[in-house]
């Protein structure tokens, strides 16, 4: 009589059980699918982050332009006088003479009849910044409003048809054109902006 030899894979008192598992091709396919899904998730997150950065830069530029242009237009509308000219290397305003084309890199705003208080908006060609300076009898306060400015002719005095004047008229329209760019930074390429507006004084004397 021969006794049966129990198999190593068999359980006590039961039939043999087969060992189940993944084959090498199945593991490779599963890893490939997992890597594709992971790459898609990462790509979607990076794309979303880049779009957020792009939109944030544009929204910041829009908010800045709304605030800055609103301040300039309010000061021109309510001022006593406004003149177009240029800033010399010493930071002094040089007005344009009669007969000269009324366009330049700066404007001088006299808010009231007090000539001791003046406001200047100008482009500093040395560092390509757009600045605002409030000059009073005892002090001068300068604020940088924008950098990376690319144009030098920022202000023009025009008539009601849009023609540039050749003399300083009382009812002139001040046209402002500001071109600047934002350099490349994290995940956002360089961008270019051009802003324009026209404004005149409300109280024309």
GUKOL-902954 format. One record per residue (C-alpha): x, y, z; chain; residue number from 1. Coordinates in steps of 0.1 Angstrom, whole numbers, padded with zeros to 4 digits. Example, Ala and Ser with C-alpha at 12.3 -4.5 7.8 and 13.67 -1.06 7.14 Angstrom:
<atom><c1>0123</c1><c2>-0045</c2><c3>0078</c3><c>A</c><k>1</k></atom>
<atom><c1>0137</c1><c2>-0011</c2><c3>0071</c3><c>A</c><k>2</k></atom>
***
This chain:
<atom><c1>0000</c1><c2>0000</c2><c3>0000</c3><c>A</c><k>1</k></atom>
<atom><c1>0014</c1><c2>0034</c2><c3>-0010</c3><c>A</c><k>2</k></atom>
<atom><c1>0007</c1><c2>0065</c2><c3>0011</c3><c>A</c><k>3</k></atom>
<atom><c1>0001</c1><c2>0097</c2><c3>-0007</c3><c>A</c><k>4</k></atom>
<atom><c1>0028</c1><c2>0123</c2><c3>-0003</c3><c>A</c><k>5</k></atom>
<atom><c1>0012</c1><c2>0157</c2><c3>0006</c3><c>A</c><k>6</k></atom>
<atom><c1>0020</c1><c2>0186</c2><c3>-0016</c3><c>A</c><k>7</k></atom>
<atom><c1>0037</c1><c2>0217</c2><c3>-0002</c3><c>A</c><k>8</k></atom>
<atom><c1>0009</c1><c2>0239</c2><c3>-0015</c3><c>A</c><k>9</k></atom>
<atom><c1>-0019</c1><c2>0218</c2><c3>-0001</c3><c>A</c><k>10</k></atom>
<atom><c1>-0036</c1><c2>0226</c2><c3>0032</c3><c>A</c><k>11</k></atom>
<atom><c1>-0042</c1><c2>0201</c2><c3>0059</c3><c>A</c><k>12</k></atom>
<atom><c1>-0072</c1><c2>0180</c2><c3>0051</c3><c>A</c><k>13</k></atom>
<atom><c1>-0080</c1><c2>0199</c2><c3>0019</c3><c>A</c><k>14</k></atom>
<atom><c1>-0072</c1><c2>0199</c2><c3>-0018</c3><c>A</c><k>15</k></atom>
<atom><c1>-0041</c1><c2>0218</c2><c3>-0031</c3><c>A</c><k>16</k></atom>
<atom><c1>-0044</c1><c2>0256</c2><c3>-0036</c3><c>A</c><k>17</k></atom>
<atom><c1>-0028</c1><c2>0274</c2><c3>-0065</c3><c>A</c><k>18</k></atom>
<atom><c1>-0007</c1><c2>0305</c2><c3>-0057</c3><c>A</c><k>19</k></atom>
<atom><c1>-0021</c1><c2>0336</c2><c3>-0075</c3><c>A</c><k>20</k></atom>
<atom><c1>-0002</c1><c2>0368</c2><c3>-0084</c3><c>A</c><k>21</k></atom>
<atom><c1>0006</c1><c2>0394</c2><c3>-0111</c3><c>A</c><k>22</k></atom>
<atom><c1>0027</c1><c2>0384</c2><c3>-0140</c3><c>A</c><k>23</k></atom>
<atom><c1>0056</c1><c2>0406</c2><c3>-0151</c3><c>A</c><k>24</k></atom>
<atom><c1>0037</c1><c2>0420</c2><c3>-0182</c3><c>A</c><k>25</k></atom>
<atom><c1>0007</c1><c2>0429</c2><c3>-0159</c3><c>A</c><k>26</k></atom>
<atom><c1>0030</c1><c2>0448</c2><c3>-0135</c3><c>A</c><k>27</k></atom>
<atom><c1>0046</c1><c2>0467</c2><c3>-0164</c3><c>A</c><k>28</k></atom>
<atom><c1>0012</c1><c2>0476</c2><c3>-0178</c3><c>A</c><k>29</k></atom>
<atom><c1>-0001</c1><c2>0488</c2><c3>-0144</c3><c>A</c><k>30</k></atom>
<atom><c1>0030</c1><c2>0509</c2><c3>-0138</c3><c>A</c><k>31</k></atom>
<atom><c1>0027</c1><c2>0524</c2><c3>-0172</c3><c>A</c><k>32</k></atom>
<atom><c1>-0009</c1><c2>0534</c2><c3>-0167</c3><c>A</c><k>33</k></atom>
<atom><c1>-0001</c1><c2>0548</c2><c3>-0132</c3><c>A</c><k>34</k></atom>
<atom><c1>0028</c1><c2>0569</c2><c3>-0146</c3><c>A</c><k>35</k></atom>
<atom><c1>0005</c1><c2>0583</c2><c3>-0174</c3><c>A</c><k>36</k></atom>
<atom><c1>-0022</c1><c2>0592</c2><c3>-0149</c3><c>A</c><k>37</k></atom>
<atom><c1>0004</c1><c2>0608</c2><c3>-0126</c3><c>A</c><k>38</k></atom>
<atom><c1>0020</c1><c2>0628</c2><c3>-0154</c3><c>A</c><k>39</k></atom>
<atom><c1>-0015</c1><c2>0641</c2><c3>-0165</c3><c>A</c><k>40</k></atom>
<atom><c1>-0023</c1><c2>0652</c2><c3>-0129</c3><c>A</c><k>41</k></atom>
<atom><c1>0011</c1><c2>0671</c2><c3>-0127</c3><c>A</c><k>42</k></atom>
<atom><c1>0006</c1><c2>0687</c2><c3>-0161</c3><c>A</c><k>43</k></atom>
<atom><c1>-0029</c1><c2>0699</c2><c3>-0152</c3><c>A</c><k>44</k></atom>
<atom><c1>-0016</c1><c2>0714</c2><c3>-0119</c3><c>A</c><k>45</k></atom>
<atom><c1>0013</c1><c2>0731</c2><c3>-0136</c3><c>A</c><k>46</k></atom>
<atom><c1>-0010</c1><c2>0745</c2><c3>-0163</c3><c>A</c><k>47</k></atom>
<atom><c1>-0034</c1><c2>0758</c2><c3>-0137</c3><c>A</c><k>48</k></atom>
<atom><c1>-0006</c1><c2>0774</c2><c3>-0117</c3><c>A</c><k>49</k></atom>
<atom><c1>0008</c1><c2>0791</c2><c3>-0148</c3><c>A</c><k>50</k></atom>
<atom><c1>-0026</c1><c2>0805</c2><c3>-0158</c3><c>A</c><k>51</k></atom>
<atom><c1>-0030</c1><c2>0818</c2><c3>-0123</c3><c>A</c><k>52</k></atom>
<atom><c1>0003</c1><c2>0836</c2><c3>-0125</c3><c>A</c><k>53</k></atom>
<atom><c1>-0005</c1><c2>0851</c2><c3>-0159</c3><c>A</c><k>54</k></atom>
<atom><c1>-0040</c1><c2>0863</c2><c3>-0148</c3><c>A</c><k>55</k></atom>
<atom><c1>-0026</c1><c2>0877</c2><c3>-0115</c3><c>A</c><k>56</k></atom>
<atom><c1>0000</c1><c2>0897</c2><c3>-0135</c3><c>A</c><k>57</k></atom>
<atom><c1>-0027</c1><c2>0911</c2><c3>-0158</c3><c>A</c><k>58</k></atom>
<atom><c1>-0050</c1><c2>0919</c2><c3>-0129</c3><c>A</c><k>59</k></atom>
<atom><c1>-0023</c1><c2>0937</c2><c3>-0111</c3><c>A</c><k>60</k></atom>
<atom><c1>-0015</c1><c2>0958</c2><c3>-0142</c3><c>A</c><k>61</k></atom>
<atom><c1>-0052</c1><c2>0966</c2><c3>-0146</c3><c>A</c><k>62</k></atom>
<atom><c1>-0056</c1><c2>0976</c2><c3>-0110</c3><c>A</c><k>63</k></atom>
<atom><c1>-0025</c1><c2>0998</c2><c3>-0111</c3><c>A</c><k>64</k></atom>
<atom><c1>-0036</c1><c2>1015</c2><c3>-0143</c3><c>A</c><k>65</k></atom>
<atom><c1>-0071</c1><c2>1022</c2><c3>-0129</c3><c>A</c><k>66</k></atom>
<atom><c1>-0057</c1><c2>1037</c2><c3>-0097</c3><c>A</c><k>67</k></atom>
<atom><c1>-0029</c1><c2>1057</c2><c3>-0113</c3><c>A</c><k>68</k></atom>
<atom><c1>-0048</c1><c2>1070</c2><c3>-0143</c3><c>A</c><k>69</k></atom>
<atom><c1>-0077</c1><c2>1079</c2><c3>-0121</c3><c>A</c><k>70</k></atom>
<atom><c1>-0055</c1><c2>1100</c2><c3>-0099</c3><c>A</c><k>71</k></atom>
<atom><c1>-0038</c1><c2>1118</c2><c3>-0128</c3><c>A</c><k>72</k></atom>
<atom><c1>-0072</c1><c2>1126</c2><c3>-0145</c3><c>A</c><k>73</k></atom>
<atom><c1>-0087</c1><c2>1138</c2><c3>-0112</c3><c>A</c><k>74</k></atom>
<atom><c1>-0057</c1><c2>1161</c2><c3>-0106</c3><c>A</c><k>75</k></atom>
<atom><c1>-0058</c1><c2>1176</c2><c3>-0141</c3><c>A</c><k>76</k></atom>
<atom><c1>-0096</c1><c2>1181</c2><c3>-0141</c3><c>A</c><k>77</k></atom>
<atom><c1>-0095</c1><c2>1201</c2><c3>-0108</c3><c>A</c><k>78</k></atom>
<atom><c1>-0062</c1><c2>1219</c2><c3>-0113</c3><c>A</c><k>79</k></atom>
<atom><c1>-0057</c1><c2>1256</c2><c3>-0118</c3><c>A</c><k>80</k></atom>
<atom><c1>-0031</c1><c2>1252</c2><c3>-0146</c3><c>A</c><k>81</k></atom>
<atom><c1>-0013</c1><c2>1223</c2><c3>-0164</c3><c>A</c><k>82</k></atom>
<atom><c1>0017</c1><c2>1225</c2><c3>-0188</c3><c>A</c><k>83</k></atom>
<atom><c1>0035</c1><c2>1200</c2><c3>-0209</c3><c>A</c><k>84</k></atom>
<atom><c1>0073</c1><c2>1199</c2><c3>-0209</c3><c>A</c><k>85</k></atom>
<atom><c1>0104</c1><c2>1179</c2><c3>-0201</c3><c>A</c><k>86</k></atom>
<atom><c1>0125</c1><c2>1171</c2><c3>-0171</c3><c>A</c><k>87</k></atom>
<atom><c1>0162</c1><c2>1180</c2><c3>-0173</c3><c>A</c><k>88</k></atom>
<atom><c1>0191</c1><c2>1160</c2><c3>-0159</c3><c>A</c><k>89</k></atom>
<atom><c1>0189</c1><c2>1179</c2><c3>-0126</c3><c>A</c><k>90</k></atom>
<atom><c1>0152</c1><c2>1171</c2><c3>-0121</c3><c>A</c><k>91</k></atom>
<atom><c1>0139</c1><c2>1205</c2><c3>-0130</c3><c>A</c><k>92</k></atom>
<atom><c1>0108</c1><c2>1210</c2><c3>-0152</c3><c>A</c><k>93</k></atom>
<atom><c1>0114</c1><c2>1228</c2><c3>-0185</c3><c>A</c><k>94</k></atom>
<atom><c1>0082</c1><c2>1242</c2><c3>-0201</c3><c>A</c><k>95</k></atom>
<atom><c1>0078</c1><c2>1244</c2><c3>-0238</c3><c>A</c><k>96</k></atom>
<atom><c1>0080</c1><c2>1277</c2><c3>-0256</c3><c>A</c><k>97</k></atom>
<atom><c1>0053</c1><c2>1292</c2><c3>-0278</c3><c>A</c><k>98</k></atom>
<atom><c1>0057</c1><c2>1277</c2><c3>-0313</c3><c>A</c><k>99</k></atom>
<atom><c1>0071</c1><c2>1244</c2><c3>-0301</c3><c>A</c><k>100</k></atom>
<atom><c1>0052</c1><c2>1212</c2><c3>-0305</c3><c>A</c><k>101</k></atom>
<atom><c1>0034</c1><c2>1207</c2><c3>-0271</c3><c>A</c><k>102</k></atom>
<atom><c1>0046</c1><c2>1172</c2><c3>-0263</c3><c>A</c><k>103</k></atom>
<atom><c1>0072</c1><c2>1158</c2><c3>-0239</c3><c>A</c><k>104</k></atom>
<atom><c1>0081</c1><c2>1135</c2><c3>-0210</c3><c>A</c><k>105</k></atom>
<atom><c1>0065</c1><c2>1155</c2><c3>-0182</c3><c>A</c><k>106</k></atom>
<atom><c1>0036</c1><c2>1177</c2><c3>-0171</c3><c>A</c><k>107</k></atom>
<atom><c1>0034</c1><c2>1204</c2><c3>-0144</c3><c>A</c><k>108</k></atom>
<atom><c1>0002</c1><c2>1206</c2><c3>-0125</c3><c>A</c><k>109</k></atom>
<atom><c1>-0006</c1><c2>1236</c2><c3>-0103</c3><c>A</c><k>110</k></atom>
<atom><c1>-0035</c1><c2>1224</c2><c3>-0082</c3><c>A</c><k>111</k></atom>
<atom><c1>-0046</c1><c2>1258</c2><c3>-0068</c3><c>A</c><k>112</k></atom>
<atom><c1>-0037</c1><c2>1294</c2><c3>-0073</c3><c>A</c><k>113</k></atom>
<atom><c1>-0008</c1><c2>1289</c2><c3>-0048</c3><c>A</c><k>114</k></atom>
<atom><c1>0022</c1><c2>1286</c2><c3>-0071</c3><c>A</c><k>115</k></atom>
<atom><c1>0043</c1><c2>1272</c2><c3>-0043</c3><c>A</c><k>116</k></atom>
<atom><c1>0026</c1><c2>1238</c2><c3>-0045</c3><c>A</c><k>117</k></atom>
<atom><c1>0032</c1><c2>1219</c2><c3>-0077</c3><c>A</c><k>118</k></atom>
<atom><c1>0027</c1><c2>1183</c2><c3>-0089</c3><c>A</c><k>119</k></atom>
<atom><c1>0049</c1><c2>1167</c2><c3>-0116</c3><c>A</c><k>120</k></atom>
<atom><c1>0044</c1><c2>1135</c2><c3>-0135</c3><c>A</c><k>121</k></atom>
<atom><c1>0074</c1><c2>1125</c2><c3>-0156</c3><c>A</c><k>122</k></atom>
<atom><c1>0095</c1><c2>1097</c2><c3>-0170</c3><c>A</c><k>123</k></atom>
<atom><c1>0130</c1><c2>1094</c2><c3>-0157</c3><c>A</c><k>124</k></atom>
<atom><c1>0150</c1><c2>1082</c2><c3>-0187</c3><c>A</c><k>125</k></atom>
<atom><c1>0180</c1><c2>1071</c2><c3>-0166</c3><c>A</c><k>126</k></atom>
<atom><c1>0161</c1><c2>1042</c2><c3>-0149</c3><c>A</c><k>127</k></atom>
<atom><c1>0130</c1><c2>1041</c2><c3>-0172</c3><c>A</c><k>128</k></atom>
<atom><c1>0106</c1><c2>1048</c2><c3>-0144</c3><c>A</c><k>129</k></atom>
<atom><c1>0074</c1><c2>1068</c2><c3>-0143</c3><c>A</c><k>130</k></atom>
<atom><c1>0073</c1><c2>1091</c2><c3>-0113</c3><c>A</c><k>131</k></atom>
<atom><c1>0051</c1><c2>1116</c2><c3>-0094</c3><c>A</c><k>132</k></atom>
<atom><c1>0066</c1><c2>1144</c2><c3>-0074</c3><c>A</c><k>133</k></atom>
<atom><c1>0047</c1><c2>1167</c2><c3>-0051</c3><c>A</c><k>134</k></atom>
<atom><c1>0067</c1><c2>1199</c2><c3>-0046</c3><c>A</c><k>135</k></atom>
<atom><c1>0059</c1><c2>1223</c2><c3>-0018</c3><c>A</c><k>136</k></atom>
<atom><c1>0077</c1><c2>1252</c2><c3>-0002</c3><c>A</c><k>137</k></atom>
<atom><c1>0096</c1><c2>1230</c2><c3>0023</c3><c>A</c><k>138</k></atom>
<atom><c1>0097</c1><c2>1196</c2><c3>0007</c3><c>A</c><k>139</k></atom>
<atom><c1>0096</c1><c2>1174</c2><c3>-0024</c3><c>A</c><k>140</k></atom>
<atom><c1>0081</c1><c2>1139</c2><c3>-0022</c3><c>A</c><k>141</k></atom>
<atom><c1>0087</c1><c2>1116</c2><c3>-0052</c3><c>A</c><k>142</k></atom>
<atom><c1>0069</c1><c2>1083</c2><c3>-0058</c3><c>A</c><k>143</k></atom>
<atom><c1>0077</c1><c2>1057</c2><c3>-0085</c3><c>A</c><k>144</k></atom>
<atom><c1>0045</c1><c2>1047</c2><c3>-0102</c3><c>A</c><k>145</k></atom>
<atom><c1>0058</c1><c2>1023</c2><c3>-0128</c3><c>A</c><k>146</k></atom>
<atom><c1>0091</c1><c2>1009</c2><c3>-0141</c3><c>A</c><k>147</k></atom>
<atom><c1>0104</c1><c2>0994</c2><c3>-0174</c3><c>A</c><k>148</k></atom>
<atom><c1>0088</c1><c2>1024</c2><c3>-0193</c3><c>A</c><k>149</k></atom>
<atom><c1>0097</c1><c2>1022</c2><c3>-0230</c3><c>A</c><k>150</k></atom>
<atom><c1>0084</c1><c2>1055</c2><c3>-0244</c3><c>A</c><k>151</k></atom>
<atom><c1>0097</c1><c2>1090</c2><c3>-0237</c3><c>A</c><k>152</k></atom>
<atom><c1>0070</c1><c2>1111</c2><c3>-0253</c3><c>A</c><k>153</k></atom>
<atom><c1>0043</c1><c2>1105</c2><c3>-0227</c3><c>A</c><k>154</k></atom>
<atom><c1>0022</c1><c2>1137</c2><c3>-0227</c3><c>A</c><k>155</k></atom>
<atom><c1>0007</c1><c2>1157</c2><c3>-0255</c3><c>A</c><k>156</k></atom>
<atom><c1>-0014</c1><c2>1188</c2><c3>-0255</c3><c>A</c><k>157</k></atom>
<atom><c1>-0041</c1><c2>1185</c2><c3>-0281</c3><c>A</c><k>158</k></atom>
<atom><c1>-0071</c1><c2>1204</c2><c3>-0294</c3><c>A</c><k>159</k></atom>
<atom><c1>-0106</c1><c2>1189</c2><c3>-0294</c3><c>A</c><k>160</k></atom>
<atom><c1>-0099</c1><c2>1172</c2><c3>-0327</c3><c>A</c><k>161</k></atom>
<atom><c1>-0068</c1><c2>1154</c2><c3>-0315</c3><c>A</c><k>162</k></atom>
<atom><c1>-0043</c1><c2>1176</c2><c3>-0332</c3><c>A</c><k>163</k></atom>
<atom><c1>-0011</c1><c2>1183</c2><c3>-0312</c3><c>A</c><k>164</k></atom>
<atom><c1>-0009</c1><c2>1220</c2><c3>-0304</c3><c>A</c><k>165</k></atom>
<atom><c1>0021</c1><c2>1243</c2><c3>-0309</c3><c>A</c><k>166</k></atom>
<atom><c1>0013</c1><c2>1266</c2><c3>-0280</c3><c>A</c><k>167</k></atom>
<atom><c1>-0002</c1><c2>1263</c2><c3>-0245</c3><c>A</c><k>168</k></atom>
<atom><c1>-0039</c1><c2>1269</c2><c3>-0248</c3><c>A</c><k>169</k></atom>
<atom><c1>-0064</c1><c2>1273</c2><c3>-0220</c3><c>A</c><k>170</k></atom>
<atom><c1>-0088</c1><c2>1247</c2><c3>-0232</c3><c>A</c><k>171</k></atom>
<atom><c1>-0062</c1><c2>1221</c2><c3>-0242</c3><c>A</c><k>172</k></atom>
<atom><c1>-0067</c1><c2>1184</c2><c3>-0239</c3><c>A</c><k>173</k></atom>
<atom><c1>-0038</c1><c2>1164</c2><c3>-0222</c3><c>A</c><k>174</k></atom>
<atom><c1>-0033</c1><c2>1131</c2><c3>-0238</c3><c>A</c><k>175</k></atom>
<atom><c1>-0013</c1><c2>1105</c2><c3>-0219</c3><c>A</c><k>176</k></atom>
<atom><c1>0004</c1><c2>1075</c2><c3>-0235</c3><c>A</c><k>177</k></atom>
<atom><c1>0023</c1><c2>1051</c2><c3>-0213</c3><c>A</c><k>178</k></atom>
<atom><c1>0041</c1><c2>1020</c2><c3>-0227</c3><c>A</c><k>179</k></atom>
<atom><c1>0058</c1><c2>0996</c2><c3>-0203</c3><c>A</c><k>180</k></atom>
<atom><c1>0066</c1><c2>0959</c2><c3>-0201</c3><c>A</c><k>181</k></atom>
<atom><c1>0068</c1><c2>0933</c2><c3>-0173</c3><c>A</c><k>182</k></atom>
<atom><c1>0100</c1><c2>0912</c2><c3>-0174</c3><c>A</c><k>183</k></atom>
<atom><c1>0098</c1><c2>0874</c2><c3>-0173</c3><c>A</c><k>184</k></atom>
<atom><c1>0094</c1><c2>0859</c2><c3>-0139</c3><c>A</c><k>185</k></atom>
<atom><c1>0083</c1><c2>0825</c2><c3>-0125</c3><c>A</c><k>186</k></atom>
<atom><c1>0063</c1><c2>0806</c2><c3>-0151</c3><c>A</c><k>187</k></atom>
<atom><c1>0052</c1><c2>0839</c2><c3>-0168</c3><c>A</c><k>188</k></atom>
<atom><c1>0068</c1><c2>0853</c2><c3>-0199</c3><c>A</c><k>189</k></atom>
<atom><c1>0074</c1><c2>0890</c2><c3>-0205</c3><c>A</c><k>190</k></atom>
<atom><c1>0044</c1><c2>0911</c2><c3>-0213</c3><c>A</c><k>191</k></atom>
<atom><c1>0039</c1><c2>0945</c2><c3>-0229</c3><c>A</c><k>192</k></atom>
<atom><c1>0012</c1><c2>0971</c2><c3>-0220</c3><c>A</c><k>193</k></atom>
<atom><c1>0001</c1><c2>1003</c2><c3>-0236</c3><c>A</c><k>194</k></atom>
<atom><c1>-0022</c1><c2>1027</c2><c3>-0218</c3><c>A</c><k>195</k></atom>
<atom><c1>-0038</c1><c2>1058</c2><c3>-0232</c3><c>A</c><k>196</k></atom>
<atom><c1>-0062</c1><c2>1084</c2><c3>-0219</c3><c>A</c><k>197</k></atom>
<atom><c1>-0072</c1><c2>1120</c2><c3>-0225</c3><c>A</c><k>198</k></atom>
<atom><c1>-0084</c1><c2>1146</c2><c3>-0200</c3><c>A</c><k>199</k></atom>
<atom><c1>-0090</c1><c2>1183</c2><c3>-0198</c3><c>A</c><k>200</k></atom>
<atom><c1>-0097</c1><c2>1208</c2><c3>-0170</c3><c>A</c><k>201</k></atom>
<atom><c1>-0133</c1><c2>1212</c2><c3>-0159</c3><c>A</c><k>202</k></atom>
<atom><c1>-0130</c1><c2>1248</c2><c3>-0148</c3><c>A</c><k>203</k></atom>
<atom><c1>-0117</c1><c2>1265</c2><c3>-0180</c3><c>A</c><k>204</k></atom>
<atom><c1>-0110</c1><c2>1301</c2><c3>-0173</c3><c>A</c><k>205</k></atom>
***
